[in-house]
């Protein structure tokens, strides 16, 4: 299917206060990440390369021990197997993450 309606995609809780809606093709995946205020995405890693962009709000992102506060329009790259985590502040935030290859655990 070449067209999607993001708001019609089922939400999946991935961490306490963090949910995703995903779209995927054969070799790429988009994940819209909703972070509730004060939510934490625990440190983790995966074999997938990940790039992302902040769509709304601000949050702190730590990649391989380097922490930055990101705001709307900021982008990031997380190489394969590199540990990373995120922490939201007082306001909700939304990010778009892109994975290659698609994450099987994020597919519906």
MODELLER restraints for C-alpha pairs under 7 A, 6 or more apart:
rsr = mdl.restraints
at = mdl.atoms
rsr.add(forms.Gaussian(group=physical.xy_distance, feature=features.Distance(at['CA:9:A'], at['CA:21:A']), mean=5.77, stdev=0.5))
rsr.add(forms.Gaussian(group=physical.xy_distance, feature=features.Distance(at['CA:9:A'], at['CA:22:A']), mean=6.97, stdev=0.5))
rsr.add(forms.Gaussian(group=physical.xy_distance, feature=features.Distance(at['CA:10:A'], at['CA:21:A']), mean=6.03, stdev=0.5))
rsr.add(forms.Gaussian(group=physical.xy_distance, feature=features.Distance(at['CA:11:A'], at['CA:19:A']), mean=6.18, stdev=0.5))
rsr.add(forms.Gaussian(group=physical.xy_distance, feature=features.Distance(at['CA:11:A'], at['CA:20:A']), mean=5.44, stdev=0.5))
rsr.add(forms.Gaussian(group=physical.xy_distance, feature=features.Distance(at['CA:11:A'], at['CA:21:A']), mean=4.93, stdev=0.5))
rsr.add(forms.Gaussian(group=physical.xy_distance, feature=features.Distance(at['CA:12:A'], at['CA:19:A']), mean=5.32, stdev=0.5))
rsr.add(forms.Gaussian(group=physical.xy_distance, feature=features.Distance(at['CA:12:A'], at['CA:20:A']), mean=5.27, stdev=0.5))
rsr.add(forms.Gaussian(group=physical.xy_distance, feature=features.Distance(at['CA:12:A'], at['CA:21:A']), mean=6.49, stdev=0.5))
rsr.add(forms.Gaussian(group=physical.xy_distance, feature=features.Distance(at['CA:13:A'], at['CA:19:A']), mean=4.20, stdev=0.5))
rsr.add(forms.Gaussian(group=physical.xy_distance, feature=features.Distance(at['CA:13:A'], at['CA:20:A']), mean=6.49, stdev=0.5))
rsr.add(forms.Gaussian(group=physical.xy_distance, feature=features.Distance(at['CA:15:A'], at['CA:41:A']), mean=5.96, stdev=0.5))
rsr.add(forms.Gaussian(group=physical.xy_distance, feature=features.Distance(at['CA:16:A'], at['CA:39:A']), mean=6.58, stdev=0.5))
rsr.add(forms.Gaussian(group=physical.xy_distance, feature=features.Distance(at['CA:17:A'], at['CA:35:A']), mean=5.98, stdev=0.5))
rsr.add(forms.Gaussian(group=physical.xy_distance, feature=features.Distance(at['CA:17:A'], at['CA:36:A']), mean=5.11, stdev=0.5))
rsr.add(forms.Gaussian(group=physical.xy_distance, feature=features.Distance(at['CA:17:A'], at['CA:39:A']), mean=4.96, stdev=0.5))
rsr.add(forms.Gaussian(group=physical.xy_distance, feature=features.Distance(at['CA:18:A'], at['CA:33:A']), mean=6.85, stdev=0.5))
rsr.add(forms.Gaussian(group=physical.xy_distance, feature=features.Distance(at['CA:18:A'], at['CA:34:A']), mean=5.64, stdev=0.5))
rsr.add(forms.Gaussian(group=physical.xy_distance, feature=features.Distance(at['CA:18:A'], at['CA:35:A']), mean=4.70, stdev=0.5))
rsr.add(forms.Gaussian(group=physical.xy_distance, feature=features.Distance(at['CA:18:A'], at['CA:36:A']), mean=6.35, stdev=0.5))
rsr.add(forms.Gaussian(group=physical.xy_distance, feature=features.Distance(at['CA:18:A'], at['CA:39:A']), mean=6.56, stdev=0.5))
rsr.add(forms.Gaussian(group=physical.xy_distance, feature=features.Distance(at['CA:19:A'], at['CA:33:A']), mean=5.81, stdev=0.5))
rsr.add(forms.Gaussian(group=physical.xy_distance, feature=features.Distance(at['CA:19:A'], at['CA:34:A']), mean=5.31, stdev=0.5))
rsr.add(forms.Gaussian(group=physical.xy_distance, feature=features.Distance(at['CA:19:A'], at['CA:35:A']), mean=6.83, stdev=0.5))
rsr.add(forms.Gaussian(group=physical.xy_distance, feature=features.Distance(at['CA:20:A'], at['CA:31:A']), mean=6.05, stdev=0.5))
rsr.add(forms.Gaussian(group=physical.xy_distance, feature=features.Distance(at['CA:20:A'], at['CA:32:A']), mean=5.34, stdev=0.5))
rsr.add(forms.Gaussian(group=physical.xy_distance, feature=features.Distance(at['CA:20:A'], at['CA:33:A']), mean=4.53, stdev=0.5))
rsr.add(forms.Gaussian(group=physical.xy_distance, feature=features.Distance(at['CA:20:A'], at['CA:34:A']), mean=6.16, stdev=0.5))
rsr.add(forms.Gaussian(group=physical.xy_distance, feature=features.Distance(at['CA:21:A'], at['CA:31:A']), mean=5.64, stdev=0.5))
rsr.add(forms.Gaussian(group=physical.xy_distance, feature=features.Distance(at['CA:21:A'], at['CA:32:A']), mean=5.19, stdev=0.5))
rsr.add(forms.Gaussian(group=physical.xy_distance, feature=features.Distance(at['CA:21:A'], at['CA:33:A']), mean=6.82, stdev=0.5))
rsr.add(forms.Gaussian(group=physical.xy_distance, feature=features.Distance(at['CA:22:A'], at['CA:29:A']), mean=6.95, stdev=0.5))
rsr.add(forms.Gaussian(group=physical.xy_distance, feature=features.Distance(at['CA:22:A'], at['CA:30:A']), mean=5.59, stdev=0.5))
rsr.add(forms.Gaussian(group=physical.xy_distance, feature=features.Distance(at['CA:22:A'], at['CA:31:A']), mean=4.35, stdev=0.5))
rsr.add(forms.Gaussian(group=physical.xy_distance, feature=features.Distance(at['CA:22:A'], at['CA:32:A']), mean=6.28, stdev=0.5))
rsr.add(forms.Gaussian(group=physical.xy_distance, feature=features.Distance(at['CA:23:A'], at['CA:29:A']), mean=5.77, stdev=0.5))
rsr.add(forms.Gaussian(group=physical.xy_distance, feature=features.Distance(at['CA:23:A'], at['CA:30:A']), mean=5.22, stdev=0.5))
rsr.add(forms.Gaussian(group=physical.xy_distance, feature=features.Distance(at['CA:23:A'], at['CA:31:A']), mean=6.52, stdev=0.5))
rsr.add(forms.Gaussian(group=physical.xy_distance, feature=features.Distance(at['CA:24:A'], at['CA:30:A']), mean=6.13, stdev=0.5))
rsr.add(forms.Gaussian(group=physical.xy_distance, feature=features.Distance(at['CA:24:A'], at['CA:102:A']), mean=6.68, stdev=0.5))
rsr.add(forms.Gaussian(group=physical.xy_distance, feature=features.Distance(at['CA:27:A'], at['CA:100:A']), mean=6.16, stdev=0.5))
rsr.add(forms.Gaussian(group=physical.xy_distance, feature=features.Distance(at['CA:27:A'], at['CA:101:A']), mean=5.09, stdev=0.5))
rsr.add(forms.Gaussian(group=physical.xy_distance, feature=features.Distance(at['CA:27:A'], at['CA:102:A']), mean=6.03, stdev=0.5))
rsr.add(forms.Gaussian(group=physical.xy_distance, feature=features.Distance(at['CA:28:A'], at['CA:99:A']), mean=5.81, stdev=0.5))
rsr.add(forms.Gaussian(group=physical.xy_distance, feature=features.Distance(at['CA:28:A'], at['CA:100:A']), mean=4.89, stdev=0.5))
rsr.add(forms.Gaussian(group=physical.xy_distance, feature=features.Distance(at['CA:28:A'], at['CA:101:A']), mean=5.37, stdev=0.5))
rsr.add(forms.Gaussian(group=physical.xy_distance, feature=features.Distance(at['CA:28:A'], at['CA:102:A']), mean=5.08, stdev=0.5))
rsr.add(forms.Gaussian(group=physical.xy_distance, feature=features.Distance(at['CA:29:A'], at['CA:98:A']), mean=5.50, stdev=0.5))
rsr.add(forms.Gaussian(group=physical.xy_distance, feature=features.Distance(at['CA:29:A'], at['CA:99:A']), mean=5.04, stdev=0.5))
rsr.add(forms.Gaussian(group=physical.xy_distance, feature=features.Distance(at['CA:29:A'], at['CA:100:A']), mean=6.52, stdev=0.5))
rsr.add(forms.Gaussian(group=physical.xy_distance, feature=features.Distance(at['CA:29:A'], at['CA:102:A']), mean=4.82, stdev=0.5))
rsr.add(forms.Gaussian(group=physical.xy_distance, feature=features.Distance(at['CA:30:A'], at['CA:96:A']), mean=6.79, stdev=0.5))
rsr.add(forms.Gaussian(group=physical.xy_distance, feature=features.Distance(at['CA:30:A'], at['CA:97:A']), mean=5.73, stdev=0.5))
rsr.add(forms.Gaussian(group=physical.xy_distance, feature=features.Distance(at['CA:30:A'], at['CA:98:A']), mean=4.56, stdev=0.5))
rsr.add(forms.Gaussian(group=physical.xy_distance, feature=features.Distance(at['CA:30:A'], at['CA:99:A']), mean=6.51, stdev=0.5))
rsr.add(forms.Gaussian(group=physical.xy_distance, feature=features.Distance(at['CA:31:A'], at['CA:96:A']), mean=5.69, stdev=0.5))
rsr.add(forms.Gaussian(group=physical.xy_distance, feature=features.Distance(at['CA:31:A'], at['CA:97:A']), mean=4.96, stdev=0.5))
rsr.add(forms.Gaussian(group=physical.xy_distance, feature=features.Distance(at['CA:31:A'], at['CA:98:A']), mean=6.18, stdev=0.5))
rsr.add(forms.Gaussian(group=physical.xy_distance, feature=features.Distance(at['CA:32:A'], at['CA:94:A']), mean=6.96, stdev=0.5))
rsr.add(forms.Gaussian(group=physical.xy_distance, feature=features.Distance(at['CA:32:A'], at['CA:95:A']), mean=5.84, stdev=0.5))
rsr.add(forms.Gaussian(group=physical.xy_distance, feature=features.Distance(at['CA:32:A'], at['CA:96:A']), mean=4.63, stdev=0.5))
rsr.add(forms.Gaussian(group=physical.xy_distance, feature=features.Distance(at['CA:32:A'], at['CA:97:A']), mean=6.33, stdev=0.5))
rsr.add(forms.Gaussian(group=physical.xy_distance, feature=features.Distance(at['CA:33:A'], at['CA:94:A']), mean=5.47, stdev=0.5))
rsr.add(forms.Gaussian(group=physical.xy_distance, feature=features.Distance(at['CA:33:A'], at['CA:95:A']), mean=5.08, stdev=0.5))
rsr.add(forms.Gaussian(group=physical.xy_distance, feature=features.Distance(at['CA:33:A'], at['CA:96:A']), mean=6.14, stdev=0.5))
rsr.add(forms.Gaussian(group=physical.xy_distance, feature=features.Distance(at['CA:34:A'], at['CA:93:A']), mean=6.07, stdev=0.5))
rsr.add(forms.Gaussian(group=physical.xy_distance, feature=features.Distance(at['CA:34:A'], at['CA:94:A']), mean=4.73, stdev=0.5))
rsr.add(forms.Gaussian(group=physical.xy_distance, feature=features.Distance(at['CA:34:A'], at['CA:95:A']), mean=6.83, stdev=0.5))
rsr.add(forms.Gaussian(group=physical.xy_distance, feature=features.Distance(at['CA:35:A'], at['CA:88:A']), mean=6.46, stdev=0.5))
rsr.add(forms.Gaussian(group=physical.xy_distance, feature=features.Distance(at['CA:35:A'], at['CA:92:A']), mean=5.50, stdev=0.5))
rsr.add(forms.Gaussian(group=physical.xy_distance, feature=features.Distance(at['CA:35:A'], at['CA:93:A']), mean=5.07, stdev=0.5))
rsr.add(forms.Gaussian(group=physical.xy_distance, feature=features.Distance(at['CA:35:A'], at['CA:94:A']), mean=6.11, stdev=0.5))
rsr.add(forms.Gaussian(group=physical.xy_distance, feature=features.Distance(at['CA:36:A'], at['CA:92:A']), mean=4.66, stdev=0.5))
rsr.add(forms.Gaussian(group=physical.xy_distance, feature=features.Distance(at['CA:36:A'], at['CA:93:A']), mean=6.76, stdev=0.5))
rsr.add(forms.Gaussian(group=physical.xy_distance, feature=features.Distance(at['CA:37:A'], at['CA:88:A']), mean=5.69, stdev=0.5))
rsr.add(forms.Gaussian(group=physical.xy_distance, feature=features.Distance(at['CA:37:A'], at['CA:89:A']), mean=5.55, stdev=0.5))
rsr.add(forms.Gaussian(group=physical.xy_distance, feature=features.Distance(at['CA:37:A'], at['CA:90:A']), mean=4.92, stdev=0.5))
rsr.add(forms.Gaussian(group=physical.xy_distance, feature=features.Distance(at['CA:37:A'], at['CA:91:A']), mean=4.97, stdev=0.5))
rsr.add(forms.Gaussian(group=physical.xy_distance, feature=features.Distance(at['CA:37:A'], at['CA:92:A']), mean=4.81, stdev=0.5))
rsr.add(forms.Gaussian(group=physical.xy_distance, feature=features.Distance(at['CA:38:A'], at['CA:87:A']), mean=6.70, stdev=0.5))
rsr.add(forms.Gaussian(group=physical.xy_distance, feature=features.Distance(at['CA:38:A'], at['CA:88:A']), mean=4.87, stdev=0.5))
rsr.add(forms.Gaussian(group=physical.xy_distance, feature=features.Distance(at['CA:38:A'], at['CA:89:A']), mean=5.01, stdev=0.5))
rsr.add(forms.Gaussian(group=physical.xy_distance, feature=features.Distance(at['CA:38:A'], at['CA:90:A']), mean=6.00, stdev=0.5))
rsr.add(forms.Gaussian(group=physical.xy_distance, feature=features.Distance(at['CA:39:A'], at['CA:87:A']), mean=5.95, stdev=0.5))
rsr.add(forms.Gaussian(group=physical.xy_distance, feature=features.Distance(at['CA:39:A'], at['CA:88:A']), mean=5.34, stdev=0.5))
rsr.add(forms.Gaussian(group=physical.xy_distance, feature=features.Distance(at['CA:40:A'], at['CA:86:A']), mean=5.81, stdev=0.5))
rsr.add(forms.Gaussian(group=physical.xy_distance, feature=features.Distance(at['CA:40:A'], at['CA:87:A']), mean=4.52, stdev=0.5))
rsr.add(forms.Gaussian(group=physical.xy_distance, feature=features.Distance(at['CA:40:A'], at['CA:88:A']), mean=6.44, stdev=0.5))
rsr.add(forms.Gaussian(group=physical.xy_distance, feature=features.Distance(at['CA:41:A'], at['CA:85:A']), mean=5.36, stdev=0.5))
rsr.add(forms.Gaussian(group=physical.xy_distance, feature=features.Distance(at['CA:41:A'], at['CA:86:A']), mean=4.93, stdev=0.5))
rsr.add(forms.Gaussian(group=physical.xy_distance, feature=features.Distance(at['CA:41:A'], at['CA:87:A']), mean=6.27, stdev=0.5))
rsr.add(forms.Gaussian(group=physical.xy_distance, feature=features.Distance(at['CA:42:A'], at['CA:85:A']), mean=5.30, stdev=0.5))
rsr.add(forms.Gaussian(group=physical.xy_distance, feature=features.Distance(at['CA:42:A'], at['CA:86:A']), mean=6.95, stdev=0.5))
rsr.add(forms.Gaussian(group=physical.xy_distance, feature=features.Distance(at['CA:43:A'], at['CA:83:A']), mean=6.12, stdev=0.5))
rsr.add(forms.Gaussian(group=physical.xy_distance, feature=features.Distance(at['CA:43:A'], at['CA:84:A']), mean=5.10, stdev=0.5))
rsr.add(forms.Gaussian(group=physical.xy_distance, feature=features.Distance(at['CA:43:A'], at['CA:85:A']), mean=4.32, stdev=0.5))
rsr.add(forms.Gaussian(group=physical.xy_distance, feature=features.Distance(at['CA:44:A'], at['CA:83:A']), mean=5.19, stdev=0.5))
rsr.add(forms.Gaussian(group=physical.xy_distance, feature=features.Distance(at['CA:44:A'], at['CA:84:A']), mean=5.65, stdev=0.5))
rsr.add(forms.Gaussian(group=physical.xy_distance, feature=features.Distance(at['CA:44:A'], at['CA:85:A']), mean=6.60, stdev=0.5))
rsr.add(forms.Gaussian(group=physical.xy_distance, feature=features.Distance(at['CA:45:A'], at['CA:81:A']), mean=5.11, stdev=0.5))
rsr.add(forms.Gaussian(group=physical.xy_distance, feature=features.Distance(at['CA:45:A'], at['CA:82:A']), mean=5.46, stdev=0.5))
rsr.add(forms.Gaussian(group=physical.xy_distance, feature=features.Distance(at['CA:45:A'], at['CA:83:A']), mean=4.61, stdev=0.5))
rsr.add(forms.Gaussian(group=physical.xy_distance, feature=features.Distance(at['CA:45:A'], at['CA:84:A']), mean=6.40, stdev=0.5))
rsr.add(forms.Gaussian(group=physical.xy_distance, feature=features.Distance(at['CA:46:A'], at['CA:80:A']), mean=6.31, stdev=0.5))
rsr.add(forms.Gaussian(group=physical.xy_distance, feature=features.Distance(at['CA:46:A'], at['CA:81:A']), mean=4.95, stdev=0.5))
rsr.add(forms.Gaussian(group=physical.xy_distance, feature=features.Distance(at['CA:47:A'], at['CA:80:A']), mean=4.72, stdev=0.5))
rsr.add(forms.Gaussian(group=physical.xy_distance, feature=features.Distance(at['CA:47:A'], at['CA:81:A']), mean=4.91, stdev=0.5))
rsr.add(forms.Gaussian(group=physical.xy_distance, feature=features.Distance(at['CA:48:A'], at['CA:80:A']), mean=5.14, stdev=0.5))
rsr.add(forms.Gaussian(group=physical.xy_distance, feature=features.Distance(at['CA:48:A'], at['CA:99:A']), mean=6.05, stdev=0.5))
rsr.add(forms.Gaussian(group=physical.xy_distance, feature=features.Distance(at['CA:48:A'], at['CA:100:A']), mean=5.55, stdev=0.5))
rsr.add(forms.Gaussian(group=physical.xy_distance, feature=features.Distance(at['CA:48:A'], at['CA:101:A']), mean=5.91, stdev=0.5))
rsr.add(forms.Gaussian(group=physical.xy_distance, feature=features.Distance(at['CA:49:A'], at['CA:78:A']), mean=6.17, stdev=0.5))
rsr.add(forms.Gaussian(group=physical.xy_distance, feature=features.Distance(at['CA:49:A'], at['CA:79:A']), mean=4.98, stdev=0.5))
rsr.add(forms.Gaussian(group=physical.xy_distance, feature=features.Distance(at['CA:49:A'], at['CA:80:A']), mean=4.65, stdev=0.5))
rsr.add(forms.Gaussian(group=physical.xy_distance, feature=features.Distance(at['CA:49:A'], at['CA:99:A']), mean=5.71, stdev=0.5))
rsr.add(forms.Gaussian(group=physical.xy_distance, feature=features.Distance(at['CA:49:A'], at['CA:100:A']), mean=5.43, stdev=0.5))
rsr.add(forms.Gaussian(group=physical.xy_distance, feature=features.Distance(at['CA:50:A'], at['CA:77:A']), mean=5.92, stdev=0.5))
rsr.add(forms.Gaussian(group=physical.xy_distance, feature=features.Distance(at['CA:50:A'], at['CA:78:A']), mean=5.02, stdev=0.5))
rsr.add(forms.Gaussian(group=physical.xy_distance, feature=features.Distance(at['CA:50:A'], at['CA:79:A']), mean=6.40, stdev=0.5))
rsr.add(forms.Gaussian(group=physical.xy_distance, feature=features.Distance(at['CA:50:A'], at['CA:97:A']), mean=6.55, stdev=0.5))
rsr.add(forms.Gaussian(group=physical.xy_distance, feature=features.Distance(at['CA:50:A'], at['CA:98:A']), mean=5.51, stdev=0.5))
rsr.add(forms.Gaussian(group=physical.xy_distance, feature=features.Distance(at['CA:50:A'], at['CA:99:A']), mean=4.66, stdev=0.5))
rsr.add(forms.Gaussian(group=physical.xy_distance, feature=features.Distance(at['CA:50:A'], at['CA:100:A']), mean=6.72, stdev=0.5))
rsr.add(forms.Gaussian(group=physical.xy_distance, feature=features.Distance(at['CA:51:A'], at['CA:76:A']), mean=5.60, stdev=0.5))
rsr.add(forms.Gaussian(group=physical.xy_distance, feature=features.Distance(at['CA:51:A'], at['CA:77:A']), mean=4.41, stdev=0.5))
rsr.add(forms.Gaussian(group=physical.xy_distance, feature=features.Distance(at['CA:51:A'], at['CA:78:A']), mean=6.07, stdev=0.5))
rsr.add(forms.Gaussian(group=physical.xy_distance, feature=features.Distance(at['CA:51:A'], at['CA:97:A']), mean=5.70, stdev=0.5))
rsr.add(forms.Gaussian(group=physical.xy_distance, feature=features.Distance(at['CA:51:A'], at['CA:98:A']), mean=5.20, stdev=0.5))
rsr.add(forms.Gaussian(group=physical.xy_distance, feature=features.Distance(at['CA:51:A'], at['CA:99:A']), mean=6.75, stdev=0.5))
rsr.add(forms.Gaussian(group=physical.xy_distance, feature=features.Distance(at['CA:52:A'], at['CA:75:A']), mean=5.47, stdev=0.5))
rsr.add(forms.Gaussian(group=physical.xy_distance, feature=features.Distance(at['CA:52:A'], at['CA:76:A']), mean=5.31, stdev=0.5))
rsr.add(forms.Gaussian(group=physical.xy_distance, feature=features.Distance(at['CA:52:A'], at['CA:77:A']), mean=6.59, stdev=0.5))
rsr.add(forms.Gaussian(group=physical.xy_distance, feature=features.Distance(at['CA:52:A'], at['CA:95:A']), mean=6.75, stdev=0.5))
rsr.add(forms.Gaussian(group=physical.xy_distance, feature=features.Distance(at['CA:52:A'], at['CA:96:A']), mean=5.32, stdev=0.5))
rsr.add(forms.Gaussian(group=physical.xy_distance, feature=features.Distance(at['CA:52:A'], at['CA:97:A']), mean=4.17, stdev=0.5))
rsr.add(forms.Gaussian(group=physical.xy_distance, feature=features.Distance(at['CA:52:A'], at['CA:98:A']), mean=5.91, stdev=0.5))
rsr.add(forms.Gaussian(group=physical.xy_distance, feature=features.Distance(at['CA:53:A'], at['CA:73:A']), mean=6.28, stdev=0.5))
rsr.add(forms.Gaussian(group=physical.xy_distance, feature=features.Distance(at['CA:53:A'], at['CA:74:A']), mean=5.62, stdev=0.5))
rsr.add(forms.Gaussian(group=physical.xy_distance, feature=features.Distance(at['CA:53:A'], at['CA:75:A']), mean=4.16, stdev=0.5))
rsr.add(forms.Gaussian(group=physical.xy_distance, feature=features.Distance(at['CA:53:A'], at['CA:76:A']), mean=6.41, stdev=0.5))
rsr.add(forms.Gaussian(group=physical.xy_distance, feature=features.Distance(at['CA:53:A'], at['CA:95:A']), mean=5.60, stdev=0.5))
rsr.add(forms.Gaussian(group=physical.xy_distance, feature=features.Distance(at['CA:53:A'], at['CA:96:A']), mean=5.34, stdev=0.5))
rsr.add(forms.Gaussian(group=physical.xy_distance, feature=features.Distance(at['CA:53:A'], at['CA:97:A']), mean=6.69, stdev=0.5))
rsr.add(forms.Gaussian(group=physical.xy_distance, feature=features.Distance(at['CA:54:A'], at['CA:71:A']), mean=6.06, stdev=0.5))
rsr.add(forms.Gaussian(group=physical.xy_distance, feature=features.Distance(at['CA:54:A'], at['CA:72:A']), mean=4.76, stdev=0.5))
rsr.add(forms.Gaussian(group=physical.xy_distance, feature=features.Distance(at['CA:54:A'], at['CA:73:A']), mean=5.47, stdev=0.5))
rsr.add(forms.Gaussian(group=physical.xy_distance, feature=features.Distance(at['CA:54:A'], at['CA:74:A']), mean=5.62, stdev=0.5))
rsr.add(forms.Gaussian(group=physical.xy_distance, feature=features.Distance(at['CA:54:A'], at['CA:75:A']), mean=6.48, stdev=0.5))
rsr.add(forms.Gaussian(group=physical.xy_distance, feature=features.Distance(at['CA:54:A'], at['CA:94:A']), mean=6.20, stdev=0.5))
rsr.add(forms.Gaussian(group=physical.xy_distance, feature=features.Distance(at['CA:54:A'], at['CA:95:A']), mean=4.36, stdev=0.5))
rsr.add(forms.Gaussian(group=physical.xy_distance, feature=features.Distance(at['CA:54:A'], at['CA:96:A']), mean=6.45, stdev=0.5))
rsr.add(forms.Gaussian(group=physical.xy_distance, feature=features.Distance(at['CA:55:A'], at['CA:72:A']), mean=5.15, stdev=0.5))
rsr.add(forms.Gaussian(group=physical.xy_distance, feature=features.Distance(at['CA:55:A'], at['CA:73:A']), mean=6.30, stdev=0.5))
rsr.add(forms.Gaussian(group=physical.xy_distance, feature=features.Distance(at['CA:55:A'], at['CA:94:A']), mean=5.39, stdev=0.5))
rsr.add(forms.Gaussian(group=physical.xy_distance, feature=features.Distance(at['CA:55:A'], at['CA:95:A']), mean=5.17, stdev=0.5))
rsr.add(forms.Gaussian(group=physical.xy_distance, feature=features.Distance(at['CA:55:A'], at['CA:96:A']), mean=6.76, stdev=0.5))
rsr.add(forms.Gaussian(group=physical.xy_distance, feature=features.Distance(at['CA:56:A'], at['CA:72:A']), mean=5.21, stdev=0.5))
rsr.add(forms.Gaussian(group=physical.xy_distance, feature=features.Distance(at['CA:56:A'], at['CA:93:A']), mean=5.17, stdev=0.5))
rsr.add(forms.Gaussian(group=physical.xy_distance, feature=features.Distance(at['CA:56:A'], at['CA:94:A']), mean=4.92, stdev=0.5))
rsr.add(forms.Gaussian(group=physical.xy_distance, feature=features.Distance(at['CA:56:A'], at['CA:95:A']), mean=6.90, stdev=0.5))
rsr.add(forms.Gaussian(group=physical.xy_distance, feature=features.Distance(at['CA:57:A'], at['CA:71:A']), mean=5.98, stdev=0.5))
rsr.add(forms.Gaussian(group=physical.xy_distance, feature=features.Distance(at['CA:57:A'], at['CA:72:A']), mean=5.98, stdev=0.5))
rsr.add(forms.Gaussian(group=physical.xy_distance, feature=features.Distance(at['CA:57:A'], at['CA:91:A']), mean=6.68, stdev=0.5))
rsr.add(forms.Gaussian(group=physical.xy_distance, feature=features.Distance(at['CA:57:A'], at['CA:92:A']), mean=6.21, stdev=0.5))
rsr.add(forms.Gaussian(group=physical.xy_distance, feature=features.Distance(at['CA:57:A'], at['CA:93:A']), mean=4.31, stdev=0.5))
rsr.add(forms.Gaussian(group=physical.xy_distance, feature=features.Distance(at['CA:57:A'], at['CA:94:A']), mean=6.58, stdev=0.5))
rsr.add(forms.Gaussian(group=physical.xy_distance, feature=features.Distance(at['CA:58:A'], at['CA:69:A']), mean=6.87, stdev=0.5))
rsr.add(forms.Gaussian(group=physical.xy_distance, feature=features.Distance(at['CA:58:A'], at['CA:70:A']), mean=5.45, stdev=0.5))
rsr.add(forms.Gaussian(group=physical.xy_distance, feature=features.Distance(at['CA:58:A'], at['CA:71:A']), mean=4.38, stdev=0.5))
rsr.add(forms.Gaussian(group=physical.xy_distance, feature=features.Distance(at['CA:58:A'], at['CA:72:A']), mean=6.65, stdev=0.5))
rsr.add(forms.Gaussian(group=physical.xy_distance, feature=features.Distance(at['CA:58:A'], at['CA:88:A']), mean=6.94, stdev=0.5))
rsr.add(forms.Gaussian(group=physical.xy_distance, feature=features.Distance(at['CA:58:A'], at['CA:93:A']), mean=5.89, stdev=0.5))
rsr.add(forms.Gaussian(group=physical.xy_distance, feature=features.Distance(at['CA:59:A'], at['CA:69:A']), mean=5.68, stdev=0.5))
rsr.add(forms.Gaussian(group=physical.xy_distance, feature=features.Distance(at['CA:59:A'], at['CA:70:A']), mean=5.56, stdev=0.5))
rsr.add(forms.Gaussian(group=physical.xy_distance, feature=features.Distance(at['CA:59:A'], at['CA:71:A']), mean=6.88, stdev=0.5))
rsr.add(forms.Gaussian(group=physical.xy_distance, feature=features.Distance(at['CA:59:A'], at['CA:86:A']), mean=6.85, stdev=0.5))
rsr.add(forms.Gaussian(group=physical.xy_distance, feature=features.Distance(at['CA:59:A'], at['CA:87:A']), mean=5.69, stdev=0.5))
rsr.add(forms.Gaussian(group=physical.xy_distance, feature=features.Distance(at['CA:59:A'], at['CA:88:A']), mean=4.52, stdev=0.5))
rsr.add(forms.Gaussian(group=physical.xy_distance, feature=features.Distance(at['CA:59:A'], at['CA:89:A']), mean=6.07, stdev=0.5))
rsr.add(forms.Gaussian(group=physical.xy_distance, feature=features.Distance(at['CA:59:A'], at['CA:93:A']), mean=6.89, stdev=0.5))
rsr.add(forms.Gaussian(group=physical.xy_distance, feature=features.Distance(at['CA:60:A'], at['CA:67:A']), mean=6.63, stdev=0.5))
rsr.add(forms.Gaussian(group=physical.xy_distance, feature=features.Distance(at['CA:60:A'], at['CA:68:A']), mean=5.56, stdev=0.5))
rsr.add(forms.Gaussian(group=physical.xy_distance, feature=features.Distance(at['CA:60:A'], at['CA:69:A']), mean=4.31, stdev=0.5))
rsr.add(forms.Gaussian(group=physical.xy_distance, feature=features.Distance(at['CA:60:A'], at['CA:70:A']), mean=6.05, stdev=0.5))
rsr.add(forms.Gaussian(group=physical.xy_distance, feature=features.Distance(at['CA:60:A'], at['CA:86:A']), mean=5.51, stdev=0.5))
rsr.add(forms.Gaussian(group=physical.xy_distance, feature=features.Distance(at['CA:60:A'], at['CA:87:A']), mean=5.13, stdev=0.5))
rsr.add(forms.Gaussian(group=physical.xy_distance, feature=features.Distance(at['CA:60:A'], at['CA:88:A']), mean=6.41, stdev=0.5))
rsr.add(forms.Gaussian(group=physical.xy_distance, feature=features.Distance(at['CA:61:A'], at['CA:67:A']), mean=5.57, stdev=0.5))
rsr.add(forms.Gaussian(group=physical.xy_distance, feature=features.Distance(at['CA:61:A'], at['CA:68:A']), mean=5.54, stdev=0.5))
rsr.add(forms.Gaussian(group=physical.xy_distance, feature=features.Distance(at['CA:61:A'], at['CA:69:A']), mean=6.37, stdev=0.5))
rsr.add(forms.Gaussian(group=physical.xy_distance, feature=features.Distance(at['CA:61:A'], at['CA:85:A']), mean=5.93, stdev=0.5))
rsr.add(forms.Gaussian(group=physical.xy_distance, feature=features.Distance(at['CA:61:A'], at['CA:86:A']), mean=4.45, stdev=0.5))
rsr.add(forms.Gaussian(group=physical.xy_distance, feature=features.Distance(at['CA:61:A'], at['CA:87:A']), mean=6.63, stdev=0.5))
rsr.add(forms.Gaussian(group=physical.xy_distance, feature=features.Distance(at['CA:62:A'], at['CA:68:A']), mean=6.43, stdev=0.5))
rsr.add(forms.Gaussian(group=physical.xy_distance, feature=features.Distance(at['CA:62:A'], at['CA:84:A']), mean=5.34, stdev=0.5))
rsr.add(forms.Gaussian(group=physical.xy_distance, feature=features.Distance(at['CA:62:A'], at['CA:85:A']), mean=5.26, stdev=0.5))
rsr.add(forms.Gaussian(group=physical.xy_distance, feature=features.Distance(at['CA:62:A'], at['CA:86:A']), mean=6.17, stdev=0.5))
rsr.add(forms.Gaussian(group=physical.xy_distance, feature=features.Distance(at['CA:63:A'], at['CA:78:A']), mean=6.80, stdev=0.5))
rsr.add(forms.Gaussian(group=physical.xy_distance, feature=features.Distance(at['CA:63:A'], at['CA:83:A']), mean=6.19, stdev=0.5))
rsr.add(forms.Gaussian(group=physical.xy_distance, feature=features.Distance(at['CA:63:A'], at['CA:84:A']), mean=4.44, stdev=0.5))
rsr.add(forms.Gaussian(group=physical.xy_distance, feature=features.Distance(at['CA:63:A'], at['CA:85:A']), mean=6.84, stdev=0.5))
rsr.add(forms.Gaussian(group=physical.xy_distance, feature=features.Distance(at['CA:64:A'], at['CA:82:A']), mean=6.04, stdev=0.5))
rsr.add(forms.Gaussian(group=physical.xy_distance, feature=features.Distance(at['CA:64:A'], at['CA:83:A']), mean=5.36, stdev=0.5))
rsr.add(forms.Gaussian(group=physical.xy_distance, feature=features.Distance(at['CA:64:A'], at['CA:84:A']), mean=6.00, stdev=0.5))
